[in-house]
Amino acid sequence: MAYAGKTVQNPATGQSIRFIVTSQDSAGRVLEMESSYERRGPEPPAHFHPSQEERFEVLEGELRVRLDGQLRTLRTGEQLHIAPGQVHAMWNPSEDRTTVRWTTTPALRTEEFMESMFGLAQDGRVNAQGAPGLLHVAVLADEFAPEFRLANPPRWVQKVVFGVLRPLAQLAGVPPLVHQYVERRNSQPV
């Protein structure tokens, strides 16, 4: 479970997230994080958040953003607002570390999604670009549909394919990820 000050790391992409204000801290209104990207990280898949807005402020370095298909580079001090449903991807294309302040409103279960994704990476269950295998994607897509959706393929294709894959994931022993990665790492310091 996320708490203020907790840091999670993704060894595949070199990204880390430090939680500043969690969903619990804000009664679900906001999730505030500081995210650092190591040099030359991979471009993640284009995605969107159906009912959340995001705000980013570059604290250090530069952040490459693909927003509605257009490329843009944000530098230290620049900010970006992403509206609900707006397709985007962001990464660090430079040789230097990039750090951003990242705010998601409302929080929903975004911190659980991040803990699950980073947990899969820590367990070596992702490829070199940080993407989990198809069975894990099917479980994530179902569990976190209100928070995160892939931009492609079309939503109806995803629903059909992931609907078929979810029972296969269960048969293959893929547990609900929120239980595997959020609850087992619920060790807040005293």
Steps between C-alpha positions, in 0.01 A plus 500: 500500500634842409583754769669840495875448458479148354708449185445233236746425221476343159837343416399434138429865414712675763199692628433555869202656674490656845150548638447846649122516558309173472137426437457423869662832600263699279179298541535396136518851358859496376813289461824696494830336413854585403622284216859464383596354164850370433669595175369383164193317622268322257180660370210333679181398319256780422223502758234716661311542826121497449405726790821642644704805417873514542739788556875478454771747593857428392726555800821385334603393149264460207194291433392386153123487464288352225162669548219423257764377254714817514853497647604767745796547737452655843798648681570600860227729630246417227160353581245290317131430562347181357120486488297183562498283187800675341739243348861538614836340578806651667861404552852639541685515165811673639829387649413658837249413772157659476284567807138613488226583748195302391148562627198283415146619579299318626741242639278193445726191525794637302752432777392133507542483123853645527593263783375204293688607184822568689459176698483302176819674383679425829406135461639493143156449343537776239691538175791742439254787444326429832185344349352197677398184317160471337339301785607763754379777267158331486479496879622861531261623229203356686608598851597859415269594210373813681860623544688392187417395145722422206435720195539206259356268386143636511319454832259237362795287382664530841179397676466189281866396516548573870164337577630179344841531666383568857375143559821369342700721738308354791564145374869585460511613863526877444358639826310827530794739485369744757520224761843385389674838481308744715407297805825305536706819494281671755784576738481862605786601728412570861 
